[in-house]
Amino acid sequence: MQEPDTLVVGATGFIGRWLTAELLTRGRTVAATVRGGPTRETELRTWLRDHDVNDQALTVVPADVGLSREDPLDSVRDVFNAAGAYRFGMSRGEAERANVHGALNVLRWAGARPHLRRLVHVSGYRVAETLSYPADADRLTELYRRYGAYEASKREGDAAVRALAAQEGIPLTVVNPATVIGHSVTGEAGQYLGLAGLVRQLWTGRLPALPGTRRTFVPVVTVDHLARFLAAVPAHDHEPYRAHWLLDDATPELPDLVALLARHLGVRAPRLLLPVALVRRLPRALTGADPETLTFLSEDRYDTSSADAVGLRHPPVADALRRWADRLVADRFGQVQPH
């Protein structure tokens, strides 16, 4: 078999498996890191075959976030880091190990490849390029207090990767996707946190009020569009560093998004809007809102011009949202194994 020209780190995750499928479909030879031994490899290959993807050009590399510089993958030109911990309620140490130290390890490994064209690092749309690295200890403490371990570690990891890439001269693209929803055609999800949790509350009648304002904006991107975008950027980006905010700017503002889904699912949409500051002060048992998710409820807008220049069009967002909601309900929000 031909030696891999691409490495996907985090290939068994929600984004990673769709990216792996996209790359293989494009005729790339892909090495994929897989945690958990032969069982996880079998699961990945089965998933690919179930989605009509030929896995003969796939090489599986047993690895956690601990790639060794001596791993014999010198043929790799493009490295995609789709790994990380996406979970609320983590400790700071757990989040930093995955989203900061793990990301730096991948970057150092990529920098040691003799034919590296580009490292593509998946971050998040709420990341702001304002944090320096290494950051002041007090600044980091405040960051984790304000945003919680998940978002703070993504912000710290973004700053760390950018700083080390510039120092080491490693060509870097950072892709900052919005909330990733299911496949634009099938709705297939596989991830049930964040906005999906809000849909679950809506479906089960446990969303009496909506946090935020009429202008709260929680943008989305379908997982298949994200995979196509990630696969395209190594050939598109030529600068030493490039960052793209990837989201569908046509996403309805949150109250309209929830109303759209409520009409589609045949349930009642909440009419009451509560300021986020008030929701923070109310007991979680009353609101059902995870405190870490509240930092995502903002009226901020994002510059998508560089992502738009890649030339890919988002699928119709309203249709994608409806199909995603249908699939979430069919999969009982993760209680049924996606197929």
C-alpha positions, 0 to 999 in steps of 0.5 A, spaced: 500 500 500 502 507 498 505 510 504 500 515 507 500 523 505 496 525 510 495 524 518 488 525 521 489 526 529 482 524 533 480 520 527 474 516 531 471 523 533 465 526 531 469 531 526 475 526 525 471 520 522 467 525 517 474 528 515 477 521 514 471 519 510 472 526 506 480 525 505 479 517 503 473 519 498 478 524 495 483 519 493 488 521 499 492 516 503 490 517 510 494 515 516 489 515 522 490 515 530 486 511 534 485 510 541 483 504 545 486 498 541 483 494 535 476 495 537 476 502 536 480 501 529 474 496 527 469 501 529 472 506 525 473 501 519 466 499 519 463 506 520 467 508 513 464 502 510 457 503 512 458 510 509 460 507 502 467 509 503 473 505 501 478 504 507 484 500 503 488 507 503 487 507 511 493 506 515 491 506 523 496 508 528 495 506 535 496 513 539 493 517 544 495 524 544 502 522 545 505 521 537 512 520 537 517 524 533 520 517 531 513 514 528 515 512 521 510 517 517 515 521 514 511 521 507 506 525 511 505 532 508 498 534 511 497 533 518 490 535 521 489 535 528 481 534 530 483 531 537 481 534 543 476 533 549 469 536 548 466 536 554 463 540 560 465 539 567 472 537 566 477 539 571 482 544 568 488 539 568 484 534 564 482 540 559 489 542 559 492 535 557 487 534 551 486 541 548 493 544 550 499 539 551 496 534 546 495 540 541 502 542 542 505 535 541 501 534 535 504 541 532 511 538 534 510 532 531 508 535 525 514 540 525 519 534 524 516 531 518 521 532 512 515 534 507 510 537 511 506 542 507 501 544 512 498 543 519 491 544 520 488 545 527 481 545 529 479 550 534 473 553 535 469 560 533 469 563 540 476 563 540 479 570 540 486 571 538 488 576 544 491 571 549 499 571 548 503 564 550 506 563 555 500 566 559 501 570 565 498 565 571 493 570 574 490 571 567 490 564 565 486 563 572 481 568 570 480 565 564 478 558 567 474 562 572 470 566 567 469 561 561 470 554 564 475 548 563 473 547 556 472 553 552 478 556 556 483 550 554 481 551 547 483 559 548 489 557 551 491 551 546 489 556 540 494 561 543 499 556 544 499 553 537 500 559 534 506 561 538 510 555 537 508 554 530 511 562 529 517 560 533 518 553 529 516 556 522 511 551 522 506 552 516 499 553 520 492 553 519 487 554 524 480 552 523 474 555 528 468 552 526 461 554 529 457 549 533 457 543 528 451 539 527 449 533 523 450 531 516 446 536 511 443 530 507 442 525 513 442 529 519 447 524 522 449 527 528 453 523 533 455 529 538 449 531 543 452 537 547 451 544 547 446 546 542 443 539 541 442 539 549 437 545 548 434 541 542 433 535 547 430 540 552 425 543 547 423 536 545 422 533 552 418 540 554 423 542 559 425 549 556 420 553 559 424 559 557 430 561 553 437 564 555 439 570 551 436 576 547 432 576 541 439 577 537 443 572 541 447 568 535 449 561 536 451 559 529 452 552 526 456 549 520 454 542 518 459 536 519 460 534 512 461 542 510 466 542 515 470 536 513 470 538 505 473 545 508 478 542 512 480 537 506 481 543 502 485 548 506 492 545 505 492 546 498 488 553 498 492 556 504 500 558 502 501 563 508 505 561 514 499 562 518 492 563 516 485 562 521 478 561 518 472 562 522 467 557 519 460 558 520 453 559 516 452 566 517 445 565 515 443 561 521 437 564 524 438 568 531 437 563 537 430 565 538 428 564 531 432 557 530 428 554 536 422 557 533 423 553 527 425 547 530 419 547 535 414 548 529 418 542 525 418 537 531 410 539 533 412 542 540 411 549 543 417 554 543 418 558 549 416 565 549 420 567 555 427 570 554 431 571 560 438 575 561 444 570 561 446 574 567 440 572 571 440 565 568 447 564 572 444 566 578 438 561 578 439 554 580 441 549 575 436 544 577 431 550 575 434 552 569 437 546 566 442 550 563 450 548 564 453 554 566 459 553 561 454 553 555 452 560 557 458 563 555 456 561 548 450 565 548 452 572 545 450 577 540 457 577 537 458 576 529 464 573 526 468 575 520 467 569 515 471 572 509 477 568 509 473 562 509 468 564 504 474 565 499 475 558 499 469 557 495 465 552 498 457 554 499 454 552 505 448 547 504 441 550 506 441 551 513 434 551 515 433 544 511 440 542 515 437 544 522 430 540 521 434 534 518 439 534 524 433 535 529 429 529 526 436 525 527 437 527 534 430 525 536 431 518 532 437 517 536 434 519 542 439 524 543 445 519 544 441 513 547 441 509 540 447 508 537 447 512 530 447 508 524 
